[in-house]
Amino acid sequence: MQLLLYDEPRETSMVELASLLDLSPTAVGGQLRRSSARLIEDVLLDDDRE
């Protein structure tokens, strides 16, 4: 299954994704924001260490 949440135009909505995961759209959105922030922070910190 391919979830295209980040494609433009989006092919999957937050509501659809939340339904698939049996979570609320708010919970899914929060998790995506936290995960994205963590990923960006890890990449930037890795660049600073080189």
C-alpha positions as a printed NumPy array, in Angstrom:
array([[ 0.   ,  0.   ,  0.   ],
       [ 1.365,  3.378, -0.965],
       [ 0.194,  6.383,  1.057],
       [ 0.809,  9.579, -0.842],
       [ 0.285, 12.125,  1.935],
       [ 3.195, 14.336,  0.863],
       [ 2.516, 14.315, -2.893],
       [ 1.004, 17.358, -4.573],
       [-1.865, 17.043, -5.073],
       [-2.315, 14.756, -2.093],
       [-3.705, 11.359, -2.91 ],
       [-4.28 , 10.439,  0.751],
       [-5.897, 12.694,  3.324],
       [-5.042, 12.882,  7.012],
       [-8.521, 11.516,  7.764],
       [-7.954,  8.505,  5.484],
       [-4.546,  7.831,  7.009],
       [-5.938,  8.148, 10.532],
       [-8.724,  5.722,  9.689],
       [-6.229,  3.164,  8.363],
       [-4.165,  3.478, 11.555],
       [-7.237,  3.506, 13.823],
       [-6.156,  6.855, 15.282],
       [-7.616, 10.342, 15.312],
       [-6.494, 12.776, 12.613],
       [-5.104, 14.972, 15.405],
       [-2.945, 12.118, 16.727],
       [-1.649, 11.297, 13.247],
       [-0.87 , 14.951, 12.516],
       [ 0.968, 15.346, 15.802],
       [ 3.   , 12.206, 15.223],
       [ 3.927, 13.31 , 11.7  ],
       [ 5.003, 16.747, 12.97 ],
       [ 7.115, 15.271, 15.777],
       [ 8.675, 12.688, 13.463],
       [ 9.476, 15.309, 10.831],
       [11.029, 17.603, 13.437],
       [13.124, 14.741, 14.825],
       [14.317, 13.748, 11.362],
       [15.279, 17.318, 10.44 ],
       [17.057, 17.809, 13.763],
       [19.002, 14.546, 13.359],
       [20.089, 15.467,  9.835],
       [21.192, 18.955, 10.86 ],
       [23.054, 17.681, 13.92 ],
       [24.812, 15.051, 11.793],
       [25.968, 17.779,  9.394],
       [27.361, 19.832, 12.297],
       [29.441, 16.9  , 13.552],
       [31.353, 16.385, 10.303]])
